[in-house]
Amino acid sequence: MLAVPALIGSLVMPFVSGPAAVILFVFAAAALAMIVAHDVLGQSASSQAGTAGPLERVVPDLLLRRRSVVPGGIDGLPRDALTGLPDRHALDIVATSAMQEADRHERLVAVVTFDLDRLTDVNGCHGFAAGDLVLRTAARRLASLSPELVVRSTGDRFVMLLTDLAERATGELAVAAALDRLAQAVRLDGLREIDVHTSASAGIAFYPQHGTDLAGLLQRAEMAMVEAKQAGGRRFRVYDEAMIRGLRLRNEMERDLKRAIDGRQLQLHYQPQFELHTGRVVGFEALMRWQHPERGWVPPAIFIPVAESSGLIRPLGSWLIREACSACRSWRDRGHDPTMAINISAAQLRQEELLDDLAGALSRNALEPDRLELELTESLFVDPSEIVMRRSLEQLAHMGVKLAIDDFGTGYSSLAYLKRLPVGKIKIDKSFIAGIGSEDVDEALVRAIIGLARTFGKGVLAEGIETEAQRAFLAQEGCEQGQGYLFSRPVPFAQCDRFFEPDPLAVRRTG
């Protein structure tokens, strides 16, 4: 959060002094105090109500106090046919003039890139007319904040120019207000009243600190925007030099990951899942491993986000599904019939090819769909407007594939999606299991989750079981299945046969 006293002072003092400054200071402090408890990078309560919050009311008035740097003749330039905003040529003209003025008065210019989230989903679910309405609404909302200029740069991206800034905090405050405004619902026209929830990510580059020409500032603002999107979206990032190094590393990782997919550097390891009362193996979770020829083992937490942002998640996910189904077929041929659990990301759920990949792998290996269990993190269910994702889940359930919620209790944890979505199993996150035997709160939460699952008719599996005491507690409370280091670490396929031994105690050891 911005340092409020310094921020208010920087906004007030350049324009007024004496008693008027005190009055304006108190007003601004009261307005900002209403948003301090709320992350300005997300949605405020006022956003959800569809009205402008304190931040959105204060920022335009403050920005209007600046000297305008727009040269004559801008009104005569061509405009974007859909939004009515000036075109890119206007940005070139205004930015040049703004940077000259900034040099004369020792001020700052902010170049801000906005990217709307999930506009493709809106087009797919509600039609292109709905997508156009979202774009027009976004343009109007950005312009209402009184920046020097807003242009539509590409399909779902906008560029805002903030000029004559005394310090960076003023520009950051304006961008936070813009994101808050863009997160408000858009009401679609038609027979039914439908609210579409969109959001945006933004990147900021300041002149002259981050560049001395518009092209360089736009490039750096774009890099910062990508950082914001990769951090989860609905926020902004200010460019810094570390982003260059991060971009180079991501580019190298993307190049190496493509080679890994083509060159058989990837492996699947399998962690067994057991019935807690009998010790019988009932399934495996397939976990991807990458052995880089120079970096050694690369954790999935590093390369999966790279795959998602680069589009490599499609070939990577297809490979995982093929390999996991092939392993399941091998066990079936040996007389065993475990379920195979596979982690699926939001990016994969949005791809139409996922259903084809699953159907093809199941058919080639002569497996019933219910031999596969797709694990989905709770974060996928945060936004109820994710209609594309919900349809994908329904199609998967119709196919006969099992669905499970992974890391339950760490994310959204809504009873609504447990009731509405075709999920058959809850996986209790290992952070709660770790507290069994030492934390009364964790034990109470585990009991509550097991009871909740039983009420909704869902199966329960506990992750991260490391001690016999944890296993005994979970079994006593009615948790049917579990996995963790008490039984085994994830191991290569060749080491999995021992889990099918007739003596259940023989497999309860760390592999």
Secondary structure, DSSP 4 states (H G I P E B T S, - for coil): ---HHHHHHHHHTTT--HHHHHHHHHHHHHHHHHHHTS-TTS--HHHHHTS--HHHHHHHHHHHTSPP-PPTTGGGS-B-TTT--B-HHHHHHHHHHHHHHHHHHT-EEEEEEEEESSHHHHHHHH-HHHHHHHHHHHHHHHHTT--SEEEEEETTEEEEEEEEESSHHHHHHHHHHHHHHHTS-EEEPSSS-EEEP--EEEEEEEETTT-SSHHHHHHHHHHHHHHHHHTTSSSEEE--THHHHHHHHHHHHHHHHHHHHHHT-EEEEEEEEEETTT--EEEEEEEEEEEETTTEEEPHHHHHHHHHHHTTHHHHHHHHHHHHHHHHHHHHHTT---EEEEE--HHHHT-THHHHHHHHHHHHTT--GGGEEEEEEGGGGS-TT-HHHHHHHHHHHHHT-EEEEEEETSS---HHHHHHS---EEEE-HHHHTTTTT-HHHHHHHHHHHHHHHHTT-EEEE----SHHHHHHHHHHT--EE-STTT---EEGGG-GGGG-S-GGGG-S--
